[in-house]
Amino acid sequence: MLNKMRESASGIFAKILMGILIFSFVIWGIGDIFRGGSDSFNVATVGSLRISLPEYQKALRNKKEDLRRKLGKAYNGDLVNKLGIETIVLQEMINNKLIENDVKHFAINVGDDEIVDEIARNPTFADKNGKFDKNIFVGLLKENGINEVAFGEMLRKDLAQGLLVNTITDGVIVPENLVASLYKSREEQRVADLITLTPSDLKSQVVISEKDLQTYYDANAKLFSTPEARKISYVEIKLADIAASTNISDEEIKQNYQDRIAEFHKPQRFTFEHLLFAKQEDAEKAKTGNFAELAKSENILNKGKISFGTISKKEFNLEGGDAVFALKEGEISKPIKSDFGVHIFRVVKILPEGDAPLAEVRKSIAKELAEKKAGDTANKLATTLEDALAGGSTLEQAADKIGQKIHTLDKIEKTSKNPAIAAYENFLETAFATKEKENSRAITSNDGSYCILRVDGITAEKPRPLAEVKDKITAALKADKTDELLKKTADNIGEDLKAGKKIADITAKYGVTATSSGKIKRSSKESEGKKPLPQELLLELFRSPVDAPSKAYPTANGNYMIAITKQIIAAPATADAKALQKIRDELKNNLADEVFDSYLIYLRSKYKVEINQAMLNNSQDSGE
């Protein structure tokens, strides 16, 4: 589960930390960093936090787009929806919000220095020599419409959540007897005789008759049919084109800034360092010592992680906040208890109350205003288009009314891949659900663009003649019959081995070969002779005594294989230190995942989770 969360759209290990810039920011929305989520149209409430409908829809669209990029031609929108992608995305977002609630509860913060260090370490922003390049950093942010302040705040949130989760999972202890047992199992070896039966061994025995061809063709005619094709005309209203031509004046930006000045106001904030102790008496002794030297002590629980971040008094959720925020720069607090232990704080810097300057937020305001105007314009154009069609106008006439061109697709099939319509996830589904000469309903794209199509013509599905597909059917039949004969022959060999016949007699009888596997382990993918080893065969081989034959198993390259155990080699008495450490690390990760699963279950009892199922249903009905 922990690994799944690391891969999720946003949250404790956001993809920006792994060099992928866009995904988390698109999900959360840059504006939300300044405004907070929408109070209306919430799909879920998690503790004191909400998941708005736009936030969820963006996450869903981007998860699908991420899958589309990873799967390429194998992507199937219908299958993805049937697998419950909506539920997966929502649960990821709920888990993320649960952790965010706990971060706020424990007042965990990340300092500006840590943000700078994290950015400097990120290879995405490095030059060819592996060093941080400011120009690459700024360029990538600009390319994706993200300003440095927004980026930093998002990164601060992700790192704070990572600190909390790591605190919970880092204390996992792996039992050494478990490590030793797993080491013995992994390092045990076998040597076996491998009998391999290949299709070429039986090629001459497989004959395909004309009757076989006709029977197969009649039973599987649809497999050899020319699929239904359609000719399509469509008109689209592209949001990006409208936004690109939308001008935002300085006056509009300044007015928006003034209207929202409260959002850009920052209270007085303190940058803290803190030391965390297990015992009150240790903290009492430390408060009069040298803070820098104490930070190196083995006696503190947060060695190497003493930054507490920059926060306001309101964000400081521990007891003793009044006293801590009455300190001056350089002063150290009295010990303060929390669920993690006992803290002492040192004030590194005090940032005065004030407003973020217009220059700092100008780009984000301009982008938001342009997108809003473009959205309003697109909605008006879409309404005009639909009204014209409802009033009897042709698609061409309606397109002309809104100043758009008609695009045509001379031939598309249900599985067509066309970059011109790739942004419209439901284009093909809609095209094949619309009747000939009729206009479709409006289709929306991932970026908010609109499209309406008309089916100009339909070419029905029809079977190809047998003569045209004869070679394909012959090859398919030969493969099927060969595999059946291989399996039957392999089973016969297995029976002969169980009856005690010698390997030399069997190879002569069936015309097959037998080779030694060499030394192999449970994790081996192939023999020393580079023969692929089926996983099922390995499992049986490592359960079998000497001279016992296995069943016949298909291999990855289309053969069948039988193994006869010849030697069992125990793991070395003196364990390899690197191998042991690798096992410890794997077990620790697995146990940490289980701890994390339990932590999420606990959070669901700690923070109330409410899902607005009606809102979710409506969003899905509207094509999301």
C-alpha positions in Angstrom: 0.0 0.0 0.0 2.8 2.4 0.8 4.3 1.9 -2.6 0.9 2.6 -4.2 0.6 5.8 -2.3 4.0 6.8 -3.5 2.7 6.5 -7.0 -0.6 8.3 -6.4 -1.6 11.5 -8.1 -0.6 13.7 -5.2 0.3 13.3 -1.6 3.1 12.1 0.7 5.5 11.2 -2.1 4.3 13.4 -4.9 5.8 12.6 -8.3 7.7 15.9 -8.3 10.1 14.2 -5.9 10.7 11.5 -8.5 11.2 14.0 -11.4 7.7 14.2 -12.7 6.6 17.7 -12.6 3.0 18.1 -13.7 0.8 15.5 -12.2 0.3 16.7 -8.6 -0.1 20.3 -9.6 -2.7 19.6 -12.2 -4.6 17.6 -9.6 -4.6 20.2 -6.9 -4.8 23.2 -9.1 -2.3 26.0 -8.7 -5.1 28.4 -7.7 -6.0 26.2 -4.7 -2.7 26.9 -3.2 -3.8 30.5 -2.8 -7.5 30.1 -2.5 -8.1 26.7 -0.8 -10.5 24.1 -2.3 -14.0 25.0 -3.4 -16.5 25.0 -0.6 -19.3 23.9 -3.0 -19.7 20.7 -5.0 -17.6 18.5 -2.7 -17.4 14.8 -3.4 -15.9 14.0 0.0 -15.1 15.5 3.4 -12.1 14.1 5.3 -11.8 15.5 8.8 -11.5 19.2 8.4 -10.5 19.0 4.7 -12.6 18.7 1.6 -12.2 17.1 -1.9 -14.1 19.3 -4.4 -15.7 18.1 -7.5 -13.3 20.0 -9.8 -10.4 18.7 -7.8 -11.6 15.1 -8.1 -12.4 15.5 -11.8 -8.9 16.8 -12.5 -7.4 13.9 -10.6 -9.5 11.4 -12.5 -8.7 12.9 -15.9 -5.0 13.0 -15.2 -4.9 9.4 -13.8 -6.5 8.3 -17.1 -4.1 10.3 -19.1 -1.2 8.9 -17.1 -2.5 5.4 -17.9 -2.9 6.3 -21.5 0.8 7.4 -21.7 2.0 4.3 -19.9 -0.1 1.8 -21.9 0.1 3.4 -25.3 -1.8 1.4 -27.9 -2.9 -1.1 -25.2 -5.0 1.6 -23.4 -8.7 0.8 -23.4 -11.0 3.5 -21.9 -14.0 1.2 -21.4 -11.8 -1.4 -19.6 -10.2 1.2 -17.4 -13.7 2.4 -16.3 -14.9 -1.1 -15.6 -11.8 -1.7 -13.4 -13.2 1.0 -11.1 -10.7 3.8 -11.8 -13.1 6.4 -10.2 -13.0 4.5 -6.9 -9.2 4.1 -7.0 -8.6 7.8 -7.6 -11.1 8.9 -4.9 -9.5 6.5 -2.3 -6.0 7.8 -3.1 -7.2 11.3 -2.6 -9.0 10.4 0.7 -5.8 8.7 2.0 -3.8 11.7 1.1 -6.3 14.0 3.0 -6.2 11.7 6.0 -2.5 12.1 6.2 -2.7 15.9 5.6 -5.1 16.1 8.6 -2.6 14.3 10.8 0.2 16.6 9.6 -1.9 19.6 10.8 -2.7 17.9 14.0 1.0 17.4 14.9 2.0 20.8 13.5 4.7 19.2 11.3 6.4 21.8 9.1 9.2 21.9 6.6 11.7 24.8 6.6 12.6 26.9 3.6 16.2 25.5 3.7 14.8 22.0 3.3 12.7 23.1 0.3 15.8 24.6 -1.3 17.8 21.5 -0.6 15.1 19.2 -2.0 14.9 21.3 -5.2 18.7 21.3 -5.6 18.8 17.5 -5.2 16.1 16.9 -7.8 17.7 15.5 -11.0 15.0 17.0 -13.1 16.5 20.4 -12.5 20.2 19.3 -13.1 22.4 20.1 -16.0 24.4 17.5 -17.9 27.0 17.5 -15.1 24.4 16.6 -12.5 24.4 20.1 -10.9 21.3 22.2 -10.2 20.6 24.6 -13.0 18.4 27.6 -12.1 17.5 28.2 -15.7 16.2 24.6 -16.2 14.2 24.9 -12.9 12.6 28.2 -13.9 12.1 27.1 -17.5 10.2 23.9 -16.5 8.0 25.8 -14.1 7.2 28.4 -16.7 6.5 25.7 -19.3 3.9 24.2 -17.0 2.4 27.5 -15.8 3.7 27.1 -12.2 5.3 30.0 -10.2 8.1 29.4 -7.7 5.9 30.2 -4.7 3.2 27.8 -5.7 5.8 25.1 -6.4 7.5 25.6 -3.0 4.3 25.4 -1.1 3.3 22.2 -2.8 6.7 20.7 -2.1 6.5 21.8 1.5 3.2 20.0 2.0 4.5 16.8 0.4 7.7 16.8 2.4 5.8 17.4 5.7 3.6 14.4 4.9 6.6 12.3 4.1 8.2 13.2 7.4 5.1 12.0 9.3 4.9 8.7 7.4 8.6 8.0 7.7 8.4 8.6 11.4 5.7 5.9 11.6 7.3 3.4 9.3 11.0 3.8 10.0 10.9 2.0 13.4 10.0 -1.4 11.9 12.2 -4.2 13.3 12.9 -7.3 11.2 13.3 -10.6 13.2 16.8 -12.1 12.4 15.5 -15.6 12.5 13.1 -14.7 9.6 16.1 -13.2 7.7 18.1 -16.4 8.3 15.3 -18.7 7.1 14.6 -16.7 4.0 18.4 -16.6 3.2 18.6 -20.4 3.5 15.6 -20.8 1.2 16.9 -18.3 -1.4 20.5 -19.6 -1.5 19.6 -23.3 -1.7 20.4 -24.7 -5.2 19.3 -27.6 -7.3 20.9 -29.4 -10.3 18.4 -31.1 -12.6 18.2 -32.9 -16.0 15.9 -30.9 -18.3 14.0 -32.7 -21.0 12.7 -30.0 -23.5 10.1 -30.7 -26.2 9.9 -28.1 -29.0 7.3 -27.5 -31.7 10.0 -28.4 -34.3 10.2 -31.9 -32.8 6.6 -32.6 -33.9 6.3 -30.3 -36.9 6.1 -33.1 -39.5 3.3 -34.8 -37.5 0.9 -31.8 -37.8 -1.2 -31.7 -41.0 -4.0 -29.2 -41.8 -6.7 -30.3 -44.2 -9.1 -28.2 -46.3 -11.9 -29.4 -44.2 -10.1 -28.2 -41.1 -9.7 -24.7 -42.7 -13.4 -24.4 -43.7 -14.6 -25.6 -40.2 -12.4 -23.1 -38.4 -13.4 -20.3 -40.8 -17.1 -21.0 -40.4 -16.8 -21.0 -36.6 -14.7 -17.9 -36.4 -15.8 -15.7 -39.3 -16.0 -12.6 -37.1 -12.3 -12.9 -36.4 -11.6 -12.4 -40.1 -14.1 -9.7 -40.8 -13.5 -6.1 -42.0 -14.7 -4.0 -39.0 -17.4 -1.4 -39.3 -16.1 1.9 -40.4 -17.6 5.4 -40.3 -17.1 8.8 -42.0 -17.3 11.6 -39.5 -17.6 15.4 -39.7 -17.1 17.4 -36.5 -16.7 20.9 -35.1 -14.7 21.7 -32.0 -14.3 24.6 -29.6 -10.7 24.4 -28.3 -10.2 26.0 -24.9 -6.5 26.3 -25.4 -6.9 28.4 -28.5 -9.4 30.7 -26.8 -7.1 31.1 -23.8 -4.1 31.8 -25.9 -5.9 34.7 -27.6 -7.4 36.1 -24.4 -5.8 39.3 -23.2 -5.7 40.2 -19.5 -4.9 43.8 -18.8 -2.7 45.1 -16.0 -5.8 46.8 -14.6 -7.6 43.5 -14.3 -4.7 41.8 -12.6 -4.3 44.7 -10.1 -8.1 44.8 -9.4 -8.1 41.0 -8.9 -5.1 41.3 -6.6 -6.9 44.0 -4.5 -10.2 42.0 -4.4 -8.3 39.0 -3.1 -5.7 40.7 -1.0 -6.9 38.8 2.1 -5.9 35.6 0.4 -2.4 36.9 -0.2 -2.0 38.2 3.4 0.6 36.4 5.5 0.6 36.6 9.3 3.7 36.9 11.3 5.7 33.7 11.0 8.5 32.1 12.9 11.2 29.8 11.5 12.0 27.2 14.2 14.6 24.5 14.8 13.6 21.9 17.4 15.1 19.0 19.3 12.9 16.0 20.2 13.7 13.9 23.3 12.1 10.8 24.7 12.2 12.0 28.3 11.3 15.3 30.0 14.5 15.3 32.1 16.7 15.1 29.0 14.9 18.1 27.5 15.3 20.1 30.7 19.0 19.5 30.8 19.3 20.4 27.1 17.6 23.7 27.1 20.6 25.5 28.7 23.1 23.8 26.4 24.6 24.7 23.0 21.8 24.0 20.4 24.1 23.3 17.5 26.1 20.8 19.5 22.9 19.2 21.0 21.6 18.6 17.5 24.5 16.2 16.9 23.8 14.2 20.1 22.7 10.6 20.0 20.3 11.5 22.7 17.8 13.2 20.4 15.1 11.4 18.4 15.3 13.7 15.4 19.0 13.7 14.7 19.7 15.3 11.3 16.1 16.6 11.0 16.0 19.5 13.4 14.2 22.0 11.1 10.6 22.6 12.2 9.7 24.9 9.3 8.2 28.3 9.1 4.7 28.7 10.6 2.3 31.1 12.1 1.0 31.0 15.6 -2.4 29.7 14.4 -0.7 26.8 12.6 1.2 25.8 15.8 -1.0 23.1 17.3 1.2 22.1 20.3 0.6 23.3 23.8 2.7 26.3 24.8 2.2 28.3 21.6 1.9 31.6 23.4 5.2 31.2 25.1 7.0 30.0 22.0 5.8 32.9 19.9 6.8 35.3 22.5 10.5 34.4 22.0 13.0 36.5 20.2 15.3 35.4 17.5 18.0 33.0 18.9 16.0 32.3 22.1 15.2 28.7 23.2 11.8 27.6 24.6 11.0 25.6 27.6 10.3 21.8 27.0 6.9 21.2 25.3 5.3 17.7 25.2 3.6 16.2 22.2 2.6 12.7 21.1 6.1 12.2 19.6 8.0 13.1 22.8 9.3 16.3 24.4 10.4 19.3 22.2 12.6 22.3 22.8 12.4 25.1 20.1 14.9 27.7 18.9 13.7 30.7 17.0 15.9 31.0 13.8 14.1 33.9 12.2 10.9 36.0 12.6 9.1 37.0 9.4 6.8 40.1 9.9 3.2 40.1 9.0 2.4 41.4 5.4 1.0 40.8 2.0 2.6 38.8 -0.8 3.7 41.4 -3.4 1.8 41.6 -6.7 4.9 40.7 -8.7 5.1 37.4 -6.8 1.6 36.3 -7.7 1.0 38.2 -11.0 1.5 35.2 -13.3 -0.8 32.9 -11.4 -3.5 35.6 -11.3 -3.2 36.3 -15.1 -3.4 32.6 -15.8 -6.5 32.1 -13.7 -8.2 35.1 -15.2 -7.4 34.0 -18.8 -8.6 30.5 -18.1 -11.9 31.8 -16.5 -12.5 34.1 -19.5 -11.7 31.3 -22.0 -14.1 29.0 -20.1 -16.9 31.5 -20.2 -16.3 32.2 -23.9 -16.2 28.4 -24.7 -19.5 27.9 -22.8 -21.2 30.7 -24.8 -19.9 29.3 -28.1 -21.0 25.8 -27.2 -24.5 27.1 -26.2 -24.8 29.0 -29.5 -23.7 25.9 -31.4 -26.2 23.6 -29.7 -29.0 26.2 -30.1 -28.3 26.5 -33.8 -28.4 22.7 -34.3 -31.6 22.5 -32.3 -33.1 25.2 -34.5 -32.6 23.1 -37.6 -29.2 24.4 -38.8 -26.8 22.0 -40.4 -23.5 21.3 -38.7 -21.8 23.5 -41.3 -24.2 26.3 -40.7 -23.9 26.1 -37.0 -20.1 26.0 -37.1 -20.1 29.1 -39.3 -22.2 31.0 -36.7 -19.4 30.5 -34.1 -16.5 31.1 -36.6 -15.3 27.5 -36.5 -14.3 25.1 -39.3 -15.7 21.6 -40.0 -13.1 18.8 -39.7 -13.6 15.4 -41.4 -12.4 11.8 -40.8 -13.0 9.8 -43.9 -12.7 6.5 -42.2 -12.5 5.5 -38.5 -13.0 2.2 -36.7 -13.8 1.5 -33.1 -10.1 0.9 -32.4 -8.7 3.8 -34.4 -5.9 5.9 -33.0 -6.0 9.4 -34.4 -4.1 12.3 -32.7 -6.7 14.8 -34.0 -9.4 13.3 -31.6 -7.1 11.8 -28.9 -8.1 14.5 -26.4 -11.8 13.4 -26.6 -11.9 10.2 -24.6 -15.5 9.4 -25.6 -15.2 10.4 -29.3 -15.1 6.9 -30.8 -17.7 5.6 -28.4 -20.0 8.5 -29.3 -19.3 8.2 -33.0 -20.4 4.5 -33.0 -23.5 5.2 -30.9 -24.8 8.0 -33.1 -27.1 7.1 -36.0 -26.2 7.9 -39.7 -26.8 11.5 -40.7 -27.5 12.6 -37.1 -25.5 14.9 -34.8 -24.1 13.6 -31.5 -24.4 15.1 -28.1 -21.6 17.5 -27.0 -18.4 15.8 -26.1 -15.8 17.3 -23.7 -12.1 16.8 -23.7 -9.6 16.5 -20.8 -8.8 20.2 -21.1 -12.4 21.5 -21.2 -12.7 21.8 -25.0 -16.1 20.9 -26.7 -16.9 18.8 -29.8 -20.0 17.8 -31.7 -19.9 15.2 -34.5 -22.1 14.0 -37.3 -22.0 10.5 -38.8 -21.9 11.1 -42.6 -21.7 7.4 -43.7 -21.4 3.8 -42.4 -19.6 0.9 -44.0 -20.9 -2.2 -42.4 -18.8 -5.0 -41.1 -18.3 -7.9 -43.6 -16.3 -11.1 -43.6 -13.2 -11.5 -45.7 -13.2 -14.4 -48.2 -11.5 -17.6 -47.0 -8.9 -17.4 -49.7 -7.8 -14.0 -48.4 -7.3 -15.3 -44.8 -6.3 -18.9 -45.6 -2.6 -18.4 -44.5 -3.6 -16.8 -41.2 -6.0 -19.7 -40.4 -3.4 -22.3 -41.4 -0.9 -20.8 -39.1 -3.4 -20.5 -36.2 -4.5 -24.1 -36.6 -1.0 -25.4 -36.8 -0.1 -23.6 -33.6 -3.1 -25.0 -31.8 -2.7 -28.5 -33.0 1.1 -28.5 -32.3 0.5 -27.3 -28.8 -2.0 -30.0 -28.2 0.4 -32.6 -29.5 3.3 -31.2 -27.5 1.3 -31.3 -24.3 0.1 -34.9 -24.9 3.7 -36.1 -25.8 5.2 -34.3 -22.8 2.6 -36.0 -20.5 3.6 -39.4 -22.1 7.2 -38.7 -21.4 6.3 -37.9 -17.8 4.5 -41.2 -17.4 7.5 -43.1 -18.8 9.8 -41.4 -16.3 7.6 -42.2 -13.4 7.6 -45.8 -14.6 11.4 -45.9 -14.2 12.5 -45.6 -17.8 16.0 -44.2 -18.4 16.5 -40.7 -19.8 18.6 -42.1 -22.7 15.8 -44.4 -23.7 13.2 -41.6 -23.6 15.3 -39.2 -25.7 15.7 -41.9 -28.3 12.1 -42.9 -28.3 10.7 -39.4 -28.7 13.5 -37.7 -30.5 14.0 -35.0 -27.8 17.0 -33.6 -26.0 18.1 -33.7 -22.3 20.5 -31.2 -20.8 21.8 -30.3 -17.3 20.3 -27.2 -15.7 23.6 -26.5 -13.9 23.2 -24.9 -10.5 19.9 -23.0 -10.2 18.0 -21.2 -7.4 14.4 -20.6 -6.7 14.8 -17.1 -8.3 16.5 -18.4 -11.5 14.8 -17.3 -14.7 16.8 -19.7 -16.9 19.3 -22.6 -16.7 23.0 -22.2 -17.1 22.5 -23.2 -20.7 20.1 -20.2 -21.1 16.9 -22.3 -21.3 13.9 -20.4 -19.9 12.6 -22.0 -16.7 8.8 -21.9 -16.0 8.0 -20.7 -12.4 5.7 -23.6 -11.8 8.5 -26.0 -12.7 10.9 -24.3 -10.2 8.3 -24.5 -7.4 7.9 -28.3 -7.9 11.6 -28.9 -8.5 12.5 -27.3 -5.1 9.9 -29.5 -3.3 11.1 -32.8 -5.0 13.6 -35.4 -3.8 16.5 -36.6 -5.9 15.6 -38.5 -9.1 11.9 -37.4 -8.9 10.6 -36.1 -12.2 8.3 -33.0 -12.4 5.2 -32.6 -14.4 5.4 -31.1 -17.9 5.2 -27.3 -18.0 5.0 -24.8 -20.9 7.9 -22.4 -21.3 7.8 -18.8 -22.3 9.1 -19.6 -25.8 6.4 -22.2 -26.6 8.2 -25.4 -25.6 7.4 -27.9 -22.8 9.8 -28.9 -20.1 10.2 -31.7 -17.6 12.9 -31.6 -14.8 14.4 -34.5 -12.9 16.1 -33.5 -9.7 19.7 -34.8 -9.6 21.4 -32.9 -6.8 20.3 -30.7 -3.8 22.9 -28.1 -2.6 22.2 -26.4 0.8 22.8 -22.7 1.3 26.4 -21.8 2.4 26.9 -22.2 6.2 28.6 -18.8 6.3 26.0 -16.3 5.1 26.9 -13.5 2.6 26.6 -10.1 4.4 25.3 -8.3 1.3 22.6 -10.9 0.6 21.5 -10.8 4.3 21.2 -7.0 4.2 19.2 -7.2 0.9 16.7 -9.5 2.6 16.5 -7.3 5.7 15.7 -4.3 3.5 13.0 -6.2 1.5 11.4 -7.4 4.7 11.5 -4.0 6.2 9.8 -2.5 3.2 7.1 -5.1 3.3 6.6 -4.7 7.0 6.5 -0.9 6.6 3.8 -1.3 4.0 1.7 -3.3 6.5 2.3 -0.7 9.2 1.3 2.0 6.8 -1.9 0.1 5.9 -2.7 -0.1 9.6 -2.0 3.6 10.0 -4.5 4.5 7.3 -7.1 2.3 9.0 -6.4 4.1 12.3 -6.8 7.5 10.5 -10.2 6.5 9.2 -11.3 6.0 12.8 -9.6 9.3 13.9 -11.0 11.5 11.1 -14.5 11.2 9.8 -14.8 10.4 6.1 -18.0 11.3 4.3 -18.5 10.6 0.5 -21.2 12.5 -1.5 -22.3 9.6 -3.7 -24.9 11.7 -5.4 -22.3 14.2 -6.5 -20.0 11.4 -7.7 -22.9 9.8 -9.7 -23.7 13.1 -11.3 -20.1 13.7 -12.3 -20.0 10.2 -14.0 -23.3 10.7 -15.7 -22.0 14.0 -17.2 -19.1 12.1 -18.9 -16.3 12.5 -16.4 
